[in-house]
């Protein structure tokens, strides 16, 4: 065994990642990063490490966000930059979102070429017209921390790996020639002509280039700095500035700036770096990122990858993934299950992402430089999605990381001029995407589960301030009237229901902390779901400010007034914090079970979701929309209506039909790991229906055995005796040798460790 590489993480000290030649069981072999890259999974296949700041991955086209002044719907396929069905690769960029339904990033695209220099990407139909290249999946390899592909047009082999903050490239050229390495500062995901606010490139010496890029996109003002180092000296280099003519151009005309001039600044810049290479020679690149400065990027590079041993960096990344996957290991007789499970574990560890330099510094929401003290700072919080299962999963398998994520949210609050917790944040911005104030769910879940190494009362104050912020998205009317009126704020039913759940989460935290006044206030608010219930239709329905219900109503439509990314049939089941009250509204257990049955068995015609791009046929079972988040808890509600066997049947049906080990293996956007977290929980037999509670609803384990590593040598083991595709029902449960009754298990029981045995039957 030998040490491969040192990673510096300020919150945890120096960590030596090791690889062992004696290792007998590799879990990374089951991870398939290409799963979900076809159609609407929106994941990327490139190289990254767990929660890494760099996501070095191929981009397969340059679809613009708008055409002729209008939104271009084709861009939606490229939220992660890569589409499996494409036949060309444009290049390899360093930042990507995993599984989102909107996008940004794609920073600093690099592409190796030979022959005549071309500084435009060309088109998919005519790749020879630019620097892109055809490729084949037959010559493509994707695994944790590693990506490899042959660029067919010039027979160049591209290999990628990464540390937390540095991407490493290796380009092997087939013959003696002049090689070009193109650095495209214009490229981006969800791109448009004015997205680049400013770009600056500076050649520091014959192997080092630095610079930055500022963009105005989903993140309104985002700046990323870089340091790029080559493994051999640059022979010649140049820049091409694509800016339109400007009235004022200063006195730069005295210099010939396009070739061998060491700096360039402008809105849109492409650059090239030339090298003489021998046959079979590899040119390597280290590319470090920072939100603080080029100096910070260079420090990240020198700390994380000081040398040029590509194989060692790759091995260290693979070892980090082995360690991550081992936190929750399973046994199964089915290869498909092993691949789907560990790929889900992989996707669940791609975000949130580390957002600070190795010295702890980062650019904050106030655009000033801050230092994370005592915690690792994170960004990429897709909270409308991830509060449901991803953060509860992290509370189990990554409690320290999740606590750091909460502290990152509290730092965001401190830096916010609005004094609001994050809604959907990345790179020192809040994108304000989607609804609710679901940071409070993540914070409450951590506090209620005893994972709160921070000032919990201060955290509660931040939650309360966010929930009382009257100017935010209908909250003022919600506070005054007990619901969000549709004629004052759209998606009013969805907002009312999600606010009510978040309010319940605040109440639970307040009760635990002895803040009874807050508890009473928010417990009352948590009942506001009743105010949009229409007994005449039997659904949650939009109300106007005069108290009347909106008259135009179709419970199947996903693009009518009152709802966001869902319809009344699904959203009417969104009362995760009080299912008994919901069941009573719907007429009791029998009527409720009939309603759930119809949800899963009816047919939802395409016309009802044709205008909602986040909902596609792939993610639908009956009228149950698993490919989008609002219904992820629904299958577990049968438990509350006295029909647990139906929960077990539906969970196993969803696992079978919505997940598979294939490029089209995800039924919808993975949404920063939420779809994958649902799979993980449901596969091992329980699910957090209402985060902020210490209860998990029991389902039907689809693996033979699962072992959760709890730290301190403790484990919680789940064994499913006789489980199979047919044996999906739970006959009995035994916990630590004693009969276990009921269909909920609490967090404390799991943390105590032990063995939970499911005896399964047909």
N, C-alpha and C positions, 0 to 999 in steps of 0.2 A: 504494500500500500504506500502511496506517495502523495504528498500535498500537491495540489494542482494550481490553486489560485486563491488569492486573498480577496474577499469582498469586505468593504468597510461600511458598516451600518451604524450610525451614531447612537441609535436607541438600543443597540444590542452589543456594541463593541466589535472587536475583530472576530470574524467567523472564518474558520478554515473549512472550505468545502473539499471533501475527499472522495475519491472514487476507489473502489476496491476490485481488484481482479478476481477476488474470491467470492464476490457477490453471487449468490445462487439464484435469486429471484428478481428479475427486472420487471417493474410495473410500467415503466415507460414504453415497453414493447406493445402494450395494449392501447396506448394513446394514438389516435388518428386525427391529427390537426386538420386534415382535409375534410373530415366529416362536418357537414353544415356549410360548406363553401359553395354549394350549388343552390340555386333558387334563393330562398329568403332567410336562411340561417344567419347570414351576414357576419360570419366569423372569418378571420384571416389565418393563413397556414404558416406564416413565417416564424422567425426565431425570436424567442423572448424567454425570460425566467419568471418565476412566480411573482406576480404583482409588479413586474418590471416597468420602469419608466420608458424604456426603449422597446418598441414592437417593430422589428425589422422584417418587412414582408413585401412580397411582390405585388405590384398593382398591374391589372390587366387591361385597363383602358383609361381614357381621359374624358369621360362623359361630362359635359358641362352641366352646372346646376340649372341654368336657364338658357332658353333659345328664343330669339326674337322678343326678348322682354318677358317671357312667360316661363313658368316652372316646367322643367323637362322631366317627365315621370320616369324616363329610363334611368335617371341618375340614382333612383332608389335602390337599384340592384347593387350599387357600388358603395354602400355604406362602409364596408370594410376594405374597399379598394380592389378586391379580388373576386372574380366570378369563375367558377369551375368550367363553365361551358365555353369560355373565351379561348382563342387559339394563339394570342400574342401576349407578351409581357412588355410593358412600357419601361419598367425599371423597379428599383427596390427603395422604398421610402421607410422612414424611421419611426413614424407614429401612426397608430391605428386604434380605432375603437373595436371592441369585440361584441358583435351581435346587436348593434343598435339599429333603431328605425329612423335615425337622422344622423348627420355626420359632419365631420370637420377633419382636420389633421392631414396626413399624407405628406409630412414635412421632409424636405431635402432628399429628393429622389436621385439615386445614383444608377448609371447604366454604363457598362463597358461595351465598346465597339472597336472595330478595326476598319481600314479602308478610308474612303472619302468621309470627312467629318460632316455630320449632319446634326444640327442643333435644334431640330424640331422632332416631336414624338412620332409624326406620321399618323396613319390611320390603320384601323384593324383590317380593312379591306386591302390596303396597300402598305404593309409594314416597311417595304423597301424604300418608301418615301420619307422615312425618318429613322430615328435611332432605336425604335422598338424592334422586337424579334419574335418570330414564331417559336413555339415550344410545344412539347408533347408531354402528357401525363406519364407516358411510359418512361420518360427520362427525368422524372420529378420525384423527390423524396422530401417528406415533411415529418418531423418527429420533434419531441420536446427539445427546445434550445437549438434546433438545427433545421436548415432548409437547403436543398440542393436542386438545381435544374440545369439542363443544357439549353443554351440559347442557340437554336438551330441555325439561324441565318448566318452566323459567323463561327459556329462550333465552339463557343466559349462556355466553359463550365463555371457556373456561379454557385458559391457556397456562402451561407450566412450563419452566424451564431451571435450570441449576445451575453452581456452581463446585465446588471440592473439598469445602468445608465449609459452603456456603451454598446453600439452595434459593431460587429466585426465582419468584414467582407473578404472573400477570397475568390479572385477571378483568374482562371487558368486558361492561357491562350494556346491554341493548337500549333502555331507555327511562328517563325521569326517574322516580326512585323512591327509596325508602329501602332501602339494601342492607345485608344482614347478612353478616359474615364470622364463621363459627363456628370456634372452636378447641376440639376435643374432646380433653381430656386423659385420657379413659377408654378411647378406642379403642386396640386393639392387634391383632396377629396371633397366633393361638393364644391367644385371650383367655379369661379366666374371671373371676368376680366378685372374687376376692381377689388378682388379679395385681398391681394397683397398690398398692404399699406406701405411697407418699406422693406428693402432687402439690402444687406451689406455683406460683401465677401472681401477677405483680406488674406493675401499670401504672405505668411510670416517668414517662411524660409523655403528651402527646396523640398521639404517633406510635410510642412504643416500649413493648413488653411483654417481660418476662423471666420466667424460671421454671425449673423442673426437674421431672423425673419419675423416681421410683425404682420398679422393678418386680422381682418375684420370679417368674421363669418358667424357661425353658430355661437362661438365665443366672440364677443364684440371687440375686445382688444386683447390680443394674445401675442406674446413675444417668446420666441424660442431661440436660444443661442447654441452654437455648435463649435466643436474643434474637430478637425479631420486630419488624420495623420496617414501618410503613405509609407509603405514598406521599402520603397526605393525612391531616389530623387526624381523630381519632375524634370522632364527635358524641356518642354515648352508648355505654355498655358495661355488661355485667353478667356474673354468674357463677351457675351453679346447682350446688350441692353435692348429690351423689346418695348420700352416706354414710347408712347406717342410723343411727337415734338412738343417741347415746352417753350413758353414765351421767354422765360429766364433760364439761362444755362450756365451762368457764372463764367469763370475763366478756365474751365477744364479743357477747353479746346487746344491749349498749348501742348497737351500731352496726347500721345497716341495710346488710347486706353484699352483698345480691344485685344492686344496681344502683349504678353509679358510685362504688363503694368500691374503692380501688386495690389490694387484695390479697386472695387467698383461698388457703387451704390445706386439704387433706383427702385422703382416699383416692381419691375419684372426683369429678372436676370437669369441667364443660363451661362454656364461656364464649362470649360473642358481642360483636361490635364493630360498631356501626352507623355508616353514612355516607350522606349525601345525595349522589346521583350524577345527572349529566345523561345524556341519551340518548347512547349510544355512548362513555361515559366508562369508563376502565379504572382499577381500584384495584389497585395493585401491592403486593407483600409481599416482604420479604427475611427469610429465616428461617435463622439460623445455629445450628449445634450445637457443643457442647463436652462433653468428659467431665470437665472441670476445674471450671468455674464459669460463671455468667452473664457475668461480666467477660471470660472467655476467649471465650465465644461472640460477644460484642460486638466483641472485637478481631478475630476471624475475619471478621466481617461487614465491618468498616471497612477491613480489609486487602484482602480478596478482591473485594468488590463495594461500593466506596465511593459509587457514584452510582446512578442509576435508569434507565440505558439498557439495557432488556431485550434489544434486538436486539444490542447489543455483547456482553453476557454470553453470549447464544446463539452468536454468531459465534466467540467465544473458545473455548467448549466444543467447537464443531464443528472448529475448528482443532486443538485438542488431540487429538481423535479422528482427524483426518487424519494427524497425526504418528504416532499409535499404530499405525494400520492399515498405514502405509507401512513399518513395520519388517519386515514379511514380506508382500510383494506377489506377486500371481499374474497369469497370463494364461490365459484360457479362452475357448473359442468358445461356451460354454453359459452363458446368463444365470443359470440355476438354480445352477450351480457357483459363479459369482461371488457370488451372494447368500448361499448356504450358507456359503462360505468366510469372507467378511468378517463375516457375522453371528457365526460361530464365533470369529473374532478379537475381535469386540466382547464376546461373552460371556466370553471368556478374560481380558479386562481389566477385569472388574467386581469381582473379588475376588482375593486379600485386599484389605482396604480400609484407607486411611490412618486412623490412630488417634492423632492428636495435634493440638494447636492450632498456629497459625502460629508461635508462639514455641517450639515443641518440647515443650510440657508435655502430660502425659496422666495419667490415673488408672491405676495399675498393679494387678497381681493382688493385692497386699497392701493395696489400697484407699488407698494413699498417692499423692501427686502426685510424678511423676518427670519428668525432662527428657531427651529423646532427644538424645544428644550424638554428632554425626558420622554419624547415620543417620536415616532416616524410619521412625517406628514404625508397624507395621501390626497389624491384627487380622482376624478372620474367617478362621480357619485350619481348613478342613474336611479334615483331613489324611488320613483314611482314603481319601478320593477323590483329592485333588489331588497327592499325592506321586507318583502313577503317571505323569502326563503334563503336568499344568499347570506344576508347578515346573521340570521339565526343559525345557519350552518357554520359561519365563521365563529360565532360564540361557542360552538362545540369543538371545532377542530383547529381554530386559530384564534383563541380568545385574546391573546396579546395584540395581534394585528387588529382585531375588531375594536378593542379598546383604543388603540391608536387612531383608528378611523373616526371614532367618536370625538376624540380630542382634536382631530383635524376639522371636524364639523364645528366644534366650539371655537376654534381659531378663526374659521370662516365667519362665524357670528360676530366675534370681537372686531373683525376687520370690515364688517358690512356697514355701509352708511345707512342702510335700512334697518339694521339690527334684526336680521332674519337669518335663520339657519338655512343651509343650502337646500335647494330644490333639485336642480340638476347642474352640478358644477364641474368644471375642468379648467385647468391652467389659469388660475387667478380670475375666473369669471363664473358668474351664474348664468346659465342659459335660460332659466325660468321655464324649462320644458315640462309639460304635463302638469298634473294638478296635485292638490293635497300639500301638507307640510310633513312629509314622511320621515324627515330626519328625526322627528319626535318618536316615531315608532322604533327606529334603530337605537336611539338613546335609551328609551324606556325598556327595551328588550335587554340591553346590556345591564341596566341598573337592576331590573327585576331578577335577572339570572346571576347576580353577584359578580358581574364582570365589569366593575366600575372603579378602576384605580385613578379616579379624577374627582373633582368636587361635584358630587351628584346634585347638591342643592343649586349650585351655579348652573349646572346643566338643565335642571328643572326650570329655573328662571328664564333661560334662553328658549326653552320649549314654550313656556307660557307667553313670552313676548311675541314669538312667532305666531302663535295661535290667536293672539289678540290684535294682530296688525290689521287694522280695519281697511286699509287701502289695498290689501293684497287679495286679488282674485275673488271678490265677493264676500270676504270674511266679515266686513262691517254689517252687511245685510243679514248674513248668517247669524251673527251674534244678536241682532235686533229682532229677527223674525223667526229664527229657528230653522231656517232653510235658505238656500240661495235661490232667489227668484230668477227665472229664465230671462225675463225682459230686462234684467240688470246685469247678468253675467251668464254667458253661455255654458254649456255642459253642466247645468245646474244640479241635476240629479246626481251625477257622478261626484261632483264637488261636495254636495251635502252628505252623501254616504261616506266618502273618504274622510272628510273633516270629522264626522261623528266617530269613526273608528280611531283616528288620531287623538281625538279628545279623550276617548276611553283610555288610550295608552298613557296620556298625561295623568289622568286620574289615578291609574294604578301606581305610577311612580310617586305621585304626591302622597298617596296613602302609605306607601312603604317608608317615605321620608318624614311622616308625621305632619304633613302640611294639609291639615283637614279643610281649610278654606278653599284651597286649590282643588282638593279632591272633590268636594261637593259641587263646585262650579263646573268642573269638567265632566264629572259623572252625569250631571244633568244634561250638558251639551251632547254627551255621547248617545242620548236617546233621540236626537234630532232626525234619525232615519225615519221615525214614525210620521214626520211632517210631510214627507213626499210619498207616503203610501196612499194609493187611491183604492179604497175597497170596492169601488164600482167596477174597476178593470182588473183588480187583483195584481197590480204591478206598482213599482216605484215610478212615479210620473212627474214630469216637470210642472212646476207651479209658477204663476205670475205673481207680481208684487201685490195684487189685490186679493190674493189667496185662492184664486180659481186655478183649476188645472188646465194646461194647454190642451186644446180640443183635438188638434191633429195628432193622432197617436197610432203607432203600429209597433207592437212589442218586438217585432223581428228586425226592424230597420236599425242599422248601425250608423246612419247619417241623418238622424232626425234631431230635433231640439231636445236637449236635456242630457245627452250622453257623449262621452268621448271614447273612441275605440271600443265600443261595445253597444249592445242593445238592451232594451228593458228586460228581456227574458233573463239575460245573464246578470245584469247589474242589480236586478231586484233581489238577487241572492247575496249581495255584498253587505252583510251585517256579521262579519266574522267574530265580533266581540260579544254578540248576544244572539246566537242562533235559536235559542229557545223562544225568545220574543218574536223572531222572524217566523218561526214555525207557527206560533199562535196567530200571527197576522194572516198567515196563509191557510188557516183553517184546521190546524192540528197535524199530527204525525201522518195519518193516511193521505190527506190531501197534499201534504208537502212531498211525500215520497212519490206520489203520482206526478207532481210537477217536475221533480228531479228526473224521474224516468222519461218523461216526455222530452226533457231537455236533451238527453243523450240519444233518443231514438227518432226524433222527428227529422225532417229535412229542411235545411236553410238554403233557399235558392240563392244563386249568385247575385241576383239583383239587389239583395238586401245588404251586401257588403262591397258592392262594385266600386264605391267611391271612398272606401276606407283602406288605404294601401297597407296598413299594418295587419289587416286580416285577409288571409287567403285561404283557398280551399284546402291547402295542405294541412292547416292547423285546426280543422273543424271535424268534430264527431257529432253528427246530428245537428243540433244548434249550440252545442257546447264548444266554445272557442278556446282551445288549449294554446293555440299559437299566439295568444295575447293574454295579458296577465290577470284581468279582473276576476276570472273564474278559477284561478288555480287552487282555491280552497274548496271548491264546490263538491267534489266527489266525496270529501270527508264529512259533509253535512248529513249524509245518511245516518251516521253514528248517532247524531243528536236526535234523529227522528225514530230511533229504535230499530234501524235496519242496517246493522254493521256489515252483514254479508254483502249488501249491495255496494257499500263503500269498497269492500275488498274486490268485488267484481269490476267496478268502474276503474279503480286505480290500476289494476292489472291490464285492463283494456287500453287505457291511455298509454301506459308504458309500452305496450306492444305496438300501438298504431302511430304514436307521435315521435318515437325515437328508434333509430336503427343505425348500425355502423356502416354508413355510406355517405358520399358527398351530399346527397339530398336527405340526410338522416335527421334533420330538425324540422318540425312542423311550423316553425315561425322564427322570428328573430330570437337569438339566445339572450339578448337584452342584458349584457354585462354579467352573464352567469345565472340569471334567475331561472331560465328554462332548465339549465343543467342542475341547479340546486334542487328544483322540484324533483327531477329524476333521481338524484342522490338520496334525498330523504325518503321518497316513495319506494325506492328499491330496497331500502333497509327496514321499512315497515312502519314508519311514523312520519308526521308532518306538522309544522307549526301553523295551525290555522289562524291564530291570532297572536302574532308577536307582541310581546309586552305581557303575555301570560307565561307562566312557567309550565304550561301544559302542551303536550304534543298529542295529536289525534292518531290513533293506531289504525293502520291499513293492512296491507298484505305484502310481506317481504317477498321480493322476487329474486333474491340471492340465497345461496345455501348457508352462508355465514358472513358476518361483517364484524370487524373489530375497530372500535373507536379508541384512539390513543388519547388519554385524558391528561397526560403529564404526571410526573412523579411516579412513574411505573404503573399507574392504574389504567385499566382498560374496561370498556363496556362492550360485551360480546353479544351479538344477536345470532341465534341459530334457528334456521327454518327447516324443521324435519319434514321430509317428504314433500317439499314444495316442488311444483312443476307448472307447466302451462295449463294443466287441468286442475291441479290441486291449489286453488287460489283462496280457499276459505279457511279461516282460522277455527280449528276445533277447540283448542285450549291454549293457554299461555302459562308458562311456569317461569317465575323470576327467582333466581338464586335458590332453586329447589322447592319453592313454595308456589301454590296456585295463585295466579294473578287474575283479578276480576276487573271488569270495566274496559273502556276503550279509549282511555287517556293514560299517558305516563308523564310524570313530572320531571322537570330538569334536574332537580336535586337527586332523584333516584338514579338517573343516568350518571351524574357526576360521582356518585358514591361507588360506581363500578359494579361489576358482576356479570351475570349471564342471564339473558332473557331468551327463553326457548319458545318458539312458535311450533305448534303441531298442526300441520296443514291437512286438509281433506278436499275432496271434490265437491 
